[in-house]
């Protein structure tokens, strides 16, 4: 873990700007992934490519994850929906792992012999260029805002970037050298990472603990008494300084280094 944030409190105008930015990012992510899913599944069926169809299903999972964040930030107080959004994102990680694993095992068992797909190669290359930017932009915004769900969703997008690379390499190697095993092996590794990220999201660990509203005892005063009891926290102490230099009520988050 990196050092705790020492940023000044977020001004209301800055917080509102960041929340609008998150809504814009997830809207763009949803729109792109809907198109990606339609193209990938259609091209996959034409080429009898399980990898392409699986990639399209992954795009559907990414839409669900981004939609959870969009739902959260559609509320007047997005933080109240943070826990539910994190659970929905965790489920999307698990769904991604299942889709990718089933597809990879089917390919390893010889259930499919994909044909060459120019459309699939182009789609994977375009996704490899676009998704890293969306992931970075959402992660950066989420960390400044102190939103664990936005950071978790950015990880989902990053995993989709890795899948784009795997798909691209797999399609190229399969078309040129006949190495049909390269894609499923790499996909299984990514599926394992997705499970790990899903477990962390379910627990609420997104390497992004909001600094906003923390007191010296580490309690977030915006939490209800029931929520504090569930987390095993004491009531706020009323102090407004946090040991170690972290500022209360301030944006930013105690995140891992980029």
N, C-alpha and C positions, 0 to 999 in steps of 0.2 A: 504494500500500500504506500502511496505517496504521502507527502506532508499534507496536513489539513489546510483547508482554504483559509485565507486571511482577507478575502475580498470584503469591500464595503457592502452594506445592505443594498439590495436591488431597489431602485426607485420604482414606484407604481407604473410609470410610463414605460420603463425598460421591461418590467415583468409582462406588461400587456403586449409589448412588441414581441417578446420571446414566445408567448403563448400563441400569438397569431402566426409566428414563424413555424411553430410546431404543427399547427393546423394546416398550413400551406404545404409543408414537407410531406405529411401523411396523405394529403389529398393527391399530391403528385405521385407518391409511391403507389397508392391504390390505383390511380388511372393507368400508370405504366404497367403494373402487374396484371391488370385485367386484360390489356392488349397482349402482353407477353403470354399469359395463360392460353388465350384463344389461339394465337399463332403456334405456340409450342405443341399443344395437344393436337391441333389439326395437322401440322407437319409430322408429328410423331406417328399418327395413325396412317398417314400416307406412306411414310418410310418404314412402317412396322418397327419403329424405334421406341423401346421401353424407356430408354434414357430421356428422350425428348418428352414423352408423355409424363414421366415422373417429374421432369423439370416444370412442365405446365402445372401439375398438381402442387408443386412447391410454390409456384406463383400464387395459387389460390390461398395457400397457407399464409403467405406474406400479406395478402390482402386482409385476411382475418386479423393478423397481428396489428397492422396499421389502422384497421377499423377500430380496434380496441382503444388505441391512443386517441383517435379522432373522437370517439364517444366520450372519453375522459375529458378532453379539452373543450368539448361542447358545453360543459357545465359551467355555471358561474364560478364555482370553486372547484377547479380540477383536482385538487389534492384529495378531496373526499372520495373520489373514484379511483385513486391510485392503486389501492390494494386489489380491487376487482380487476382493473386493467392489467396488473401484473399477473394475476392468475390466468386471465385470458391469453396473455402473451406466452405464459408457460405452456398452456395447452397447445398453442400453435407450434411451439418448439417440439413438443412430443409428437404432434401430428407430422411435422416435417421429418423427424427421425424415422417414423414408421413408413412414410411414403418412400423415402430414399432407401431405407433398408430393404423393403420388399422388392423394389425395383432392382437394386443391386444383386440381391440373392437370385432373383429370376434370371438375370443376365449371366451370373456365374454358373447357374445350372443349365445354361444353354436353352432357356425358354424362348429366346428371341435372337435373331440375327439381323440387326438393323441394316438397312440400305443406306447409301450415301444420301445426305440431305444438305443441300446448299442453304436452304432456308434456315435449318437448324444451326448451321455454323455461323451464319450472319447474325442470327438472333442472339446466340451465345456471346459473340464478339461485341455486339451493341450493349448487351446487359453488363458485360465486363467493364465497359467504359462508363456507364451511367450509374450503376448501383453503388460503387465505392464513394462517389460524390454525395449521393443521398444519405448514405450511412454516416459519413464524416460530418455532414452538415447537421443531421439530426442528433448525433452524439454530442457534438460541440454545444448545440443549443440546449439539449437536455441537461447537460452538466452545469451550464451556467444557471439554468432555471432551477436545478435541483430536482429534476423529474426522473425517478428511477424507471418509470414505464417508457419514457422516450429513449433513455439509454438502452434499455432492454430491446426495444423495437429496432434500434439502430444495429444491435448485434444480430438480430434476425435478418436484417438487410445485408449485413456483412457476410453472413452464412450463405445467403443467396448469391453473393458475389463469388464466393468460393465454388458454389455449385455451377455457376456460369463458366468458371475456369475449368472445372472438372468436365463439364459437358463439352466444352470446346475442344479440349485435349482429347477426350474420348472419341468424339466424332471424327476428328482429324486422323487420329491413330487408327481408328477402325476403318476409315475410308482408304488410307494410304498403306498401312502395314498389316491390317487385319488383327490388331491387338485388342480384341473385345474385352479382355480382362482388366485393362488399365482403368477404365471408367468406374466399374463397380467397386474395385478395391479402394480407390480414393473416396468414393461416395460413402462407404461404410465408416471411414475415419471421420468424415464430416457429420455423419449421423450420430456418432458417439459424442462429438462436441456439442451437437444440438441437444442431446439428452442432458449433458452437464449444464448447459445454459438454461434449459428448462427447469431443472431442479433449483438452480439459483434464483430464477425469476419467481418460482412458486414460493420460495422462502422469503422473497423480498430483497435478495442480495443482488444489486445491479452495479456494484462498485460505484455507487453514486448516492450517498446519504445526504439528503438536503440539509444545508446549514441553516436555511431559513427557519427562524423561530426557535432555535435551540437556546436553551439556557445553560447555566453553569453545570447543572446536574445532567445535561444531555437529554432533557425532556423536550419534546416538541409541544408547545403550549396549544397548538391548534387541535390536538387530538382530544377526543371526547374522553370522559372518565372511563367509560367501558373499553375504549380502544387502548387506553393506558394500562388498564387492568389486564387486558389480553396480552399486551406486550411485557407485562411485569414491571412497568415503570411507575415511579412515584409521581405525585402531583408536582406541577411547576414550582420552582422555588421563588420565582419573582425576580431573580437576578437577571442581568442582561449582559453578562460577560462570560465567555467560555474559556477555561484554561487552555493554554496552548496557542492562543491567538485567534481562534475561530470567532467570527462575529455572529451575533444573534440576528434573527429576523432578516437575514441578508441573502440573498441568492448565492448561487454557486453551490458546490457540493464537495464533499470529502472523497474525491475520486482517485482511482488509480491513475498513474501517469499514462498519457496517450502512447 
